[in-house]
């Protein structure tokens, strides 16, 4: 299966970063990277990766996974919170900063994003992946949770207050783009992730030869096309630190 839309963008960015560094390994900072879902993969691709996460258990899992993948020497685990990021890593030290699944759970999304931007080197990039409010509305409506769907639609922050909602906020395209721009970053790519793939039952893919590859191609084609992009399960931004 082809790489998904986010992976394709990151691969392109890391190739450019390697070129800027004269062939040296790109420096990646993964904030809130926890167990290393992205970090181990990027380390295996030749990157030097630092993961900052508040959970010691998650970082222990990261360390174990990195060792099992043979990339322990390329991964550094740092325990700490996003609001102390400036004390944990040097400003401008990373060619690529990841904040995937982060802005939905921090106390202050704008402050967190400003910290991500500060950690990126001039000319470097910040990759943000967040939950989409409108996708959450649709998924709850389809699942019969009509009241919750309406509440999410009416709540500008995309939160189900008063419930056990694990997220403090969800985003839409306009709000995310405004937030990223306010951090002094230039938005270069804003795409959907999980546009249609999350809606196709696994049984359909298993029963139809070639369906998985066709779905991957459809997902890539739909990722940047509004209105499909605007209702993807997640929204992805790649933004540049220009100064």
N, C-alpha and C positions, 0 to 999 in steps of 0.2 A: 504493500500500500504506500502511496506517496506520503511524504511528510505533510503534517497538517499546516494550516495557515500561519499559526504562530511560529512553529518550528522553521518554516520556510523563510520567514522574515528574520529570525534570529540567525539562521545560517548565513544569510546574505550579509547581515551586519557584522558578524564575527569574521567573515572573509575580508571585509573592508577594514576592520580593526587590525587584523593580522598584517594587512598590506601597510597600514599607517605605521605599524611598529616594526617594519622591515623584516617581517617573518617571525618575530618573537610571539610567544603565546599571548592571546588576548587576556586581559584581566577582567574577570567578571565578579560582580558583587551581587549576591542573591539575598535580599532582605526578606526575612520571614520564610526563608527557604526550607526550614524544618528538616524533614527526613531526607531531603536531597533528590526529590523527583526530577528537578531540572539540573541541579548541581552535578550529580554523578554523570548524567548524560553529557553535559558540557565539558566536564573534565575528561571524559573518554574521547571527546573530539579535540583534545589538546589545549583546552583553556586552563588557566590558573584561577580557581574559584574560591572565593571567601563567602561563607554563609553566616549571616547574623540572624539569630533566632532566640527568643526568650526561654524556650523549653529545653532543659537539659536532656530529657528523654528523647525528644526529636533529634537533637544533635548527636546523641549516642547512636541512634539508628542511622543517621547520616554517615557517621564514622565507620560503622560496620558495613554499610552498603558500599562505601567508597573502597574499603579494603577488599571486599569480595569482588569488586569490579577491577581491581588492580590500579586504582587511581588515587590511593590515599595520599601520595606525595603531591597531588595537585589540588587538594581540597583542604581548606582551613575552616574550622568551626569556631565561631565566636558567640558566646552567650551574651545576650543583651537585648534591650528594647529599642524599637525604632526611634523613640523620642530622644535616645541617647546616642544615635548613630554617629554624630559628629565627634563623640568622644571615643568611639570604637574603631573608626576607620578614618583615614586621611581624606580631606577634601580633594576632589579631582583625581582620585586614585584608580578609578575603574573605567575601562573602555566601554563596558556595558553594565548597567545596573538593572536588576530585575526586582519588580514589586508585584508578584503574581499572587492574587488572592490575599493581598495585604490591606488595601485601602478600605475594604468592607469591614475590617475588624479593629482598626486602630481608633483611638479616641478622637483624633483630629486628622482628617484626611489631607487637608491642605498643608499642615505642618509636616506630615510624613512625606508628602510628595516633594516639598521643598528640600527635605533632607536627602531624598533620593537624587534630586537634581544636583545638589552640592557635591555628592559623592562621585558624580560623573566627570570625567576629564573633559576639558574644552574640545568640542568636536565629537565627544562620545555620545552615547544614547542611553535613554531610559525606556525600559519595556514594562508596561503596566497591563495587567489582566484582571478584569473585575466582573462581578456578577451584574447582569442586565436586569433592570427593574421591569421592563416590559415583557421580557421572557418569563420572569417569575409570575407576572399577572396571567399570561396565557397558560402556563403549565398548571397553575392552581385552578384556573377555570376549567380546563380540560379534565382535571382530576376531580371535579365536583366541589372544590372548595371555593364557592362563588363569593362568599362574604370576604374571605381572605384576599381573593383576587381584587375585589373592589377597594379594599383597604390599601392594598399595595399601589393600586392605580391612583388613589387620591393622596397618598403620602408622598410628598416631593422627595423625601429622603429614601423612599423605597424600603421602609422598615415596617415590620408587623409589631408595633409597640404593644407591650403587655402580654406577649406570648414568649415562647421559648425559641424565638427566632435567633439563630446563631450569628446573624449578620447585623451590624449596626446601621448599614446603609446599602443601597444598590444604586446603580447609575444608569443614565440614558446617554445617548450619543452627545447631545448638546452639553449636558452637565459635565461629562467627562472631559470633553474637549476644552471647555472653559476652565476647569480645574487645572488641567495640564498646562495650558497657556499661562495661567496666573502664576505658575511656578517658574516662569521664565524660560520654558522649553518650547521649541518649535515642533508642532505636530507634523510628522511626515506620513504616517500611516495610521488610519483608524479603521479597523476591520472587525468582523464578527468571528467568533470561535464557537463551534457548536451551533451552526445555523440550522442545518437539517439533520446532521448525524445523530443528535440526541433524540430525534423523533422517530427514527427507523428501528423497528424491533429487531433484535438479534436473529430471531427465527427467519426473518425475511432474507437477511444476508446469508444465512446458512443454507437456505433452500434454493438460492439462485446463484449459480456459478458466475463469477465476475461481478457480482453485485457490490462487494466490498470495494473493489477498485473503482467502479463507477460512482459509488457514493463519495469516495475520497475526492474524485475529480469534481463532482457536483459541489462538495463542500468548499473546495478552493475557489471555484467559480463564483459561488454565492457570497463569499466572505466580504467582498468589498462592494456589493451591489445593494443599494438601498431600494426598497424597504426591508429586504431579507436580512441584511446586516443589522438593521436596527432592532430586530427581535431575536437575535442570536442569544444563546444561553449566556455567553460571556462576550465582553467587548475588550478588544486589544488595541493598545496604542503604542507606537514606537515614536519617541520624540527626541529631538536633538538638543544638546546643550551647546549653544552657539557662542557663548562668551566665557 
